[in-house]
């Protein structure tokens, strides 16, 4: 395994941004964990939501006095293809995983376990790739499996395979109640919602002139009503339905602009096919914008785009947690989202946006919000307050700390 | 500089494919060059036409008995941005290159020259990136600048800057007569046309069942009349005009399919913007196909696509050499191309395709060829013969060998 070098982060930097109550409670909660050796293991140090969270979370644990580390598992392309297949089948996809692939998965985990000494108080293993490490260590500490997937409708065969490793863990953490599969794991699992980092470049405050100059670069008119949807190009995120919905609403809000924002991966042909499909559906409508990393859209640009949107839209058919909802809300932008995954936890219907059941149900709320600036401002404030309370990294950190304390006490290993 | 590891290639493998006369004449011409130390220097070992040619050319020189090597210059992103700006401005673009950028360009060349001993008989420097190396070596051998660019309408200021280095070379090679700038270089330049490698995976014979299975992967109907255009998405290649032309022709050939084939680069936002523009123009027409590396289109796929096309189309407004024309012709597929760059050298009007002045002029020839299978077959044979004689790597190799011999004799350094 490879060690990931940590940035330096200080919890104090969050004072004035996050809730004081949470901030103080974290420091107190972490008291018994001073010097405890904590290791997070996942599959990549950058790219994707898990790496994004760990790159803030692990340094903050260090700042709290834990001896926290981060490592990534190493494997060949066959290994990562296998875990991608498991990932898809565990989320309900129809994928066949051969015995050879299963064997290779175990073998790569065995090799990665070779340099893993069992001198950790807490080991947090994220997702599938490193899940089988536990088979190969004479473990002393508490082992936690942190699942970021939706296991509510898994392929039973894949679940049984993964379940044999998960059974050995002391605890499993899921993102939402609804994602917990039946019949795997030894104990009642924990629920920890994900979070956004208000100090990341995607969420930091920006000067209005900087925002405007970024929008100008992409010929977006900042004076027109604008809906942004930050979502990968895949069928579950329904970009085609989003374009169709925009067209219906545009009949009543003729100036409307639609910004489709996404990060594209080199190695995801399906993503490219779906991107092409969406661009074709948009045709030559100059008020639809495709904003991807391929034309320079990174964290700062997403930040600017969300800030200058009249509202956010996430019309997913199925959703992991949909954290881009919280990103918009944090910028005081109300959100209209479907009643799937974590969206209804973030959007409180009628308070900071609207939760809808389908495209048809989205039309009236969109028109209403686009035409009513006062309502947008009120909902925007409510959205920011909701995220501050529930979906910032500090709340997330506190949940981890509390879980570590309780598991260490249960294990008889105790705390300092 | 970095040495590039060479594949093994044997000239004998080309027997039966290329013209016997050229094959024998190469071996004879290379006699006096046995053991001569030859170094090619360019900027990258893969990606782009120059690297593609060198990866066949240098191993074949080794096979001929030369002590041939290949190195690539190393630089930071600022260096490659600068040379890209020079590239654009030398091809007529309006780009400003600061004194700082010029200084950095020279400095990177100076550093790269540090490990370049002057024990070479012949050094071939390709394009702009390594052009200033010559300033920093006490040279003994013959130095050749191999220009793959079109310098017919250069920015004079950039040309003067580059010209100061080119003046020191013993010879310059251009791709076409029309690309030679006035007023730089010491001697009458040489002309060497580029070439394709019939043994590369892009051009090798393929089983019809393999061709069909590749087309099926992209839902292309092999039974319908099909026009393919292999060209980057940029304004000079005119993909928008190509789509518009297809629409005019489709009125008379209703089944027509258009295949737009291109390789996309991560670091080319303009390419992405133009790709998006073309996809938007295509809209939801299911008979237009976008076939890029992002969805798995590599050399073998391009090979299959060209083989199954009724005709090739290259509607460039401006063109380097347009070698994709020869790629199609080599597969017995006639080509319709504009009267720019190297296209009229490859397409012999009325013999192996048609040379046209604009989109309007392309309509009748396209309809005629699409409707006349006998004509297509006759032109296809003529195209293959024309490429065999003029645009295969063996002819290209012979031109180099002949130039080396004559320059070494002129230099008084002699040949063995």
Interface residues (C-beta under 8 A of the other chain):
Chain A: X266 X269 X272 X273 X276 X279 X280 X281 X282 X283 X284 X290 X292 X294 X295 X296
Chain B: X266 X269 X272 X273 X276 X279 X280 X281 X282 X283 X284 X290 X292 X294 X295 X296
